[in-house]
Amino acid sequence: MRRIEVHTGRAGTRSWGQMLRWFAVAIGLVVLATMAGTGPATATENPYQPGSVSAAGNPYQRGPSPTRASVTTAGTFATASITVPDFRKGVIYYPTDTSQGTFGAIAFIPGYNGSWAALAWTGPWLASFGFVVIGFEAANPTDGDTARGTQLLAALDYLTQRSPVRTRIDPSRTAVIGHSMGGGGAISAAAKRPTLKTAIGLAPAIFSTDVKTLKMPAMVMAGQKDTTVTPSYAKNFYNQIPTKKAYVELTGAGHGFPSWTPNSVMMRKVVPWFKIFLDNDSRYTQFLCPQLDSTGVSAYQSTCPLLSGSPTSTTVR
């Protein structure tokens, strides 16, 4: 039996060096976790590709015009949630409003031995901005980045093809996000399915993906004090991404920063990124090109413009 909750708005082959790095990160993630406790989707063609906005207007724009204050809290859409047995600890979060058309979809997976419970606060938050989100744990808690990437794609296929909320979703607008090994999984999923609109890696542990092959925009977020996936490790992968991209480093943050409840600094960057690349919403470029609010951010870099007609400078702090 599915459980439904309603919320209001505003609330391959590896080298020995690779193997050694994988095991080193895995050991760190086990310690952190102890302390903290189907085929591809058939999508219709999307004429609004990342980096362009139709001159006739944007049919994917959802919600009111954002402000500096509004992106630091939950959005305006009332949301509901459904538990799904198809994925380990799986939960779908979605806007209850059916008057504005369909929404973009996001799949979210935690890291090595990580629990969805620690990240569950992000589901209603993202849904309140006009996204359908599925959050779940890896089938095997110790799955690597490649396996997690495969599971993220399977979750999107379920969400868009078989889930109870599939009619609320535009299957041509999908994205992935993950933390740690799940962040590496998000990058792996993006490399496997270039039709995704974007991917976000939160302290991503990337072992199996050549990021130079990515075809869509990507964000890499790191913690300034993270000793498991260090800022230099994350920045190295960011530098290799050939597409539109952003690097965000959170002041004083350790490896578990996505489990801070709530982490408004993280969401102040994540939400605009998804709004820009899933909804082609140019109203949100002001928060990233250049960033409007640097509070809680120790380092930031992005490639601009993210959408045509937006500021053109590359911002570095």
C-alpha positions as CSV (number, residue, x, y, z in Angstrom):
1,M,0.0,0.0,0.0
2,R,1.3,3.4,-0.9
3,R,1.5,6.1,1.8
4,I,0.6,9.6,0.7
5,E,1.5,12.8,2.6
6,V,0.5,16.3,1.7
7,H,2.7,19.4,2.5
8,T,2.0,23.1,2.0
9,G,4.4,25.3,0.0
10,R,7.0,27.6,1.5
11,A,8.2,25.4,4.1
12,G,34.3,-0.9,-16.6
13,T,37.8,-1.5,-16.0
14,R,39.8,0.4,-13.5
15,S,43.5,0.9,-12.9
16,W,45.0,0.0,-9.5
17,G,45.3,3.7,-8.8
18,Q,41.5,4.1,-9.4
19,M,40.8,1.1,-7.2
20,L,42.9,2.5,-4.3
21,R,41.1,5.9,-4.6
22,W,37.7,4.1,-4.6
23,F,38.5,2.1,-1.5
24,A,39.9,5.1,0.3
25,V,36.7,7.1,-0.3
26,A,34.6,4.1,0.5
27,I,36.2,3.7,3.9
28,G,35.6,7.4,4.6
29,L,32.0,7.1,3.6
30,V,31.4,4.1,5.8
31,V,32.8,6.1,8.8
32,L,30.6,9.0,7.9
33,A,27.5,6.8,7.5
34,T,28.1,5.2,10.8
35,M,28.3,8.6,12.5
36,A,25.3,9.9,10.8
37,G,23.4,6.9,11.2
38,T,14.1,-0.7,-17.3
39,G,14.9,0.8,-20.8
40,P,15.3,4.4,-21.6
41,A,12.3,6.7,-21.4
42,T,10.5,7.6,-24.6
43,A,10.6,11.4,-24.7
44,T,9.0,13.9,-27.0
45,E,11.3,16.4,-28.6
46,N,12.0,19.4,-26.5
47,P,12.5,22.5,-28.8
48,Y,13.8,24.5,-25.8
49,Q,17.3,23.2,-25.5
50,P,19.7,24.4,-22.7
51,G,21.2,27.7,-23.6
52,S,18.2,29.0,-25.5
53,V,14.8,30.6,-24.8
54,S,12.1,30.8,-27.4
55,A,11.4,34.3,-28.6
56,A,7.7,33.5,-28.4
57,G,8.0,32.9,-24.6
58,N,8.7,30.0,-22.3
59,P,6.0,27.4,-21.9
60,Y,7.9,25.7,-19.1
61,Q,8.1,28.7,-16.7
62,R,6.5,27.8,-13.4
63,G,5.8,29.9,-10.3
64,P,6.2,33.6,-9.4
65,S,9.2,35.7,-10.2
66,P,12.0,34.8,-7.7
67,T,13.6,37.2,-5.3
68,R,16.8,37.1,-3.2
69,A,14.6,36.0,-0.2
70,S,12.4,33.5,-2.0
71,V,15.3,31.3,-3.1
72,T,16.4,30.8,0.5
73,T,13.2,29.1,1.5
74,A,10.8,26.5,0.1
75,G,8.7,27.5,-2.9
76,T,5.1,28.3,-3.4
77,F,3.6,25.1,-4.7
78,A,1.8,22.8,-2.3
79,T,3.2,19.3,-2.5
80,A,2.3,15.7,-1.8
81,S,4.4,12.6,-1.4
82,I,3.9,8.9,-2.3
83,T,6.0,6.0,-1.1
84,V,7.0,3.6,-3.8
85,P,8.1,0.0,-3.3
86,D,9.8,-0.2,-6.6
87,F,13.0,1.4,-5.2
88,R,14.6,1.0,-1.8
89,K,13.1,3.6,0.6
90,G,11.7,5.3,-2.5
91,V,9.5,8.4,-2.2
92,I,8.0,10.6,-4.9
93,Y,7.3,14.3,-4.2
94,Y,5.2,16.4,-6.5
95,P,3.3,19.6,-6.8
96,T,-0.5,19.2,-6.3
97,D,-1.3,22.0,-8.8
98,T,-2.5,20.7,-12.1
99,S,-3.4,24.0,-13.6
100,Q,0.1,25.0,-14.9
101,G,0.8,22.0,-17.2
102,T,3.5,19.3,-16.7
103,F,6.7,19.6,-14.6
104,G,10.3,18.6,-15.1
105,A,11.5,15.4,-13.2
106,I,14.5,14.9,-10.9
107,A,16.0,11.6,-9.5
108,F,18.1,11.9,-6.3
109,I,20.2,9.2,-4.7
110,P,22.4,9.4,-1.5
111,G,26.0,8.1,-1.1
112,Y,27.9,5.0,0.0
113,N,25.9,3.4,2.9
114,G,23.8,6.6,2.9
115,S,20.1,6.8,3.8
116,W,17.4,8.7,2.0
117,A,16.0,9.8,5.4
118,A,19.0,12.1,5.8
119,L,18.2,13.9,2.5
120,A,14.4,13.6,2.6
121,W,14.0,17.3,3.5
122,T,15.1,18.1,-0.1
123,G,12.2,16.3,-1.8
124,P,9.3,18.6,-0.7
125,W,11.6,21.7,-1.1
126,L,12.4,20.9,-4.8
127,A,8.8,19.9,-5.5
128,S,7.6,23.2,-4.0
129,F,9.4,25.0,-6.8
130,G,7.6,23.0,-9.5
131,F,9.5,19.7,-10.0
132,V,8.5,16.0,-9.6
133,V,11.2,14.3,-7.5
134,I,12.0,10.7,-6.7
135,G,14.4,10.1,-3.9
136,F,15.6,6.6,-3.0
137,E,18.5,4.5,-1.6
138,A,20.8,2.4,-3.7
139,A,19.7,-1.3,-4.2
140,N,22.9,-2.3,-2.4
141,P,24.1,0.3,0.1
142,T,27.7,-0.3,-1.0
143,D,27.0,0.2,-4.8
144,G,29.6,2.2,-6.7
145,D,29.0,5.2,-8.8
146,T,28.3,3.3,-12.0
147,A,25.5,1.2,-10.4
148,R,24.0,4.3,-8.8
149,G,24.0,6.0,-12.2
150,T,22.1,3.1,-13.7
151,Q,19.6,3.2,-10.8
152,L,19.0,6.9,-11.2
153,L,18.1,6.3,-14.9
154,A,15.8,3.5,-13.9
155,A,14.1,5.7,-11.4
156,L,13.5,8.4,-14.1
157,D,12.1,5.8,-16.4
158,Y,9.7,4.6,-13.7
159,L,8.8,8.2,-12.8
160,T,8.0,9.1,-16.4
161,Q,6.5,5.8,-17.6
162,R,4.8,3.9,-14.8
163,S,4.5,6.0,-11.7
164,P,1.1,7.2,-10.4
165,V,2.2,10.8,-11.2
166,R,3.5,10.2,-14.7
167,T,0.8,12.4,-16.3
168,R,2.2,15.4,-14.3
169,I,5.6,15.0,-15.9
170,D,7.2,16.3,-19.1
171,P,9.4,13.3,-20.0
172,S,11.6,15.4,-22.2
173,R,12.8,17.4,-19.1
174,T,14.6,15.2,-16.7
175,A,17.7,15.6,-14.5
176,V,19.7,13.7,-11.8
177,I,21.4,14.7,-8.6
178,G,23.3,12.7,-6.0
179,H,25.6,13.0,-2.9
180,S,29.1,11.5,-2.7
181,M,29.0,8.1,-4.4
182,G,25.5,9.2,-5.5
183,G,27.0,12.4,-6.9
184,G,29.4,10.2,-8.9
185,G,26.3,8.2,-10.0
186,A,24.6,11.4,-11.2
187,I,27.7,12.2,-13.4
188,S,27.7,8.6,-14.6
189,A,24.0,8.8,-15.5
190,A,24.6,12.0,-17.4
191,A,27.3,10.4,-19.5
192,K,25.1,7.4,-20.3
193,R,22.1,9.5,-21.2
194,P,22.9,12.7,-23.0
195,T,19.2,13.6,-23.3
196,L,19.2,14.6,-19.6
197,K,18.9,18.3,-19.2
198,T,21.4,18.6,-16.4
199,A,23.2,16.8,-13.5
200,I,24.4,17.9,-10.1
201,G,27.1,16.2,-8.1
202,L,27.1,17.1,-4.4
203,A,30.7,16.2,-3.1
204,P,30.8,13.7,-6.0
205,A,32.9,10.6,-5.8
206,I,33.7,10.0,-9.5
207,F,35.5,6.8,-10.4
208,S,34.1,5.5,-13.6
209,T,33.2,8.5,-15.8
210,D,35.2,10.6,-18.2
211,V,33.6,13.9,-17.5
212,K,35.0,15.3,-20.7
213,T,32.3,13.3,-22.5
214,L,29.4,15.1,-20.9
215,K,26.9,16.7,-23.3
216,M,24.7,18.7,-20.9
217,P,25.3,21.4,-18.2
218,A,26.6,20.2,-14.8
219,M,27.1,21.6,-11.3
220,V,29.7,20.4,-8.9
221,M,29.3,21.4,-5.2
222,A,31.9,20.8,-2.5
223,G,32.4,21.4,1.2
224,Q,35.3,23.6,2.1
225,K,36.3,21.3,5.0
226,D,35.5,18.0,3.3
227,T,38.3,15.5,3.8
228,T,36.6,12.6,2.0
229,V,35.8,14.3,-1.3
230,T,38.1,17.3,-1.0
231,P,37.5,20.6,-2.8
232,S,40.6,20.1,-5.0
233,Y,39.3,16.6,-6.0
234,A,35.9,18.1,-6.9
235,K,37.4,21.1,-8.7
236,N,39.6,18.9,-10.8
237,F,36.5,17.2,-12.3
238,Y,34.8,20.6,-12.7
239,N,37.7,21.9,-14.7
240,Q,37.3,19.0,-17.2
241,I,33.6,19.5,-17.9
242,P,33.3,20.9,-21.4
243,T,29.7,22.2,-21.2
244,K,28.0,25.0,-19.2
245,K,28.9,24.4,-15.6
246,A,29.2,25.9,-12.1
247,Y,31.4,25.1,-9.1
248,V,30.2,25.9,-5.6
249,E,32.2,25.5,-2.4
250,L,30.3,25.9,0.9
251,T,32.0,27.7,3.7
252,G,33.1,25.4,6.6
253,A,31.1,22.4,5.2
254,G,32.2,18.8,5.7
255,H,31.3,15.8,3.6
256,G,27.8,15.5,5.0
257,F,26.5,19.0,4.1
258,P,23.4,17.8,2.2
259,S,22.1,16.3,5.4
260,W,22.0,19.6,7.2
261,T,18.3,20.3,7.7
262,P,17.7,22.6,6.0
263,N,20.8,23.7,4.1
264,S,19.4,26.9,2.5
265,V,22.8,27.8,1.1
266,M,23.0,24.6,-0.9
267,M,19.4,25.0,-2.2
268,R,20.0,28.6,-3.0
269,K,22.3,27.3,-5.8
270,V,20.6,24.0,-6.6
271,V,17.1,25.4,-7.2
272,P,18.2,28.1,-9.7
273,W,20.3,25.6,-11.5
274,F,17.4,23.2,-12.0
275,K,15.0,26.1,-12.8
276,I,17.4,27.3,-15.5
277,F,18.1,24.0,-17.2
278,L,14.8,22.1,-16.6
279,D,12.5,25.0,-17.0
280,N,14.6,27.3,-19.2
281,D,13.7,30.0,-16.7
282,S,15.9,33.0,-17.3
283,R,14.5,34.7,-14.2
284,Y,16.8,32.6,-12.1
285,T,20.1,33.4,-13.9
286,Q,20.6,36.4,-11.7
287,F,21.4,34.0,-8.8
288,L,24.3,32.4,-10.7
289,C,25.6,34.8,-13.3
290,P,27.1,36.3,-11.3
291,Q,25.8,34.9,-8.0
292,L,23.6,37.4,-6.3
293,D,24.3,36.2,-2.7
294,S,27.7,34.8,-1.7
295,T,26.7,34.3,1.9
296,G,28.0,30.8,3.0
297,V,30.0,30.3,-0.2
298,S,33.8,30.2,0.1
299,A,34.5,29.7,-3.6
300,Y,32.4,30.0,-6.7
301,Q,32.9,29.7,-10.5
302,S,30.5,29.5,-13.4
303,T,30.4,29.8,-17.2
304,C,28.0,32.5,-18.4
305,P,25.7,33.1,-20.1
306,L,23.8,30.0,-18.9
307,L,20.8,31.0,-21.2
308,S,21.0,33.3,-24.2
309,G,20.4,37.0,-23.3
310,S,21.8,36.5,-19.8
311,P,25.0,38.1,-18.4
312,T,28.1,37.0,-20.4
313,S,30.9,37.1,-17.9
314,T,32.5,34.1,-16.2
315,T,32.4,34.6,-12.5
316,V,35.1,33.5,-10.1
317,R,35.3,34.2,-6.4
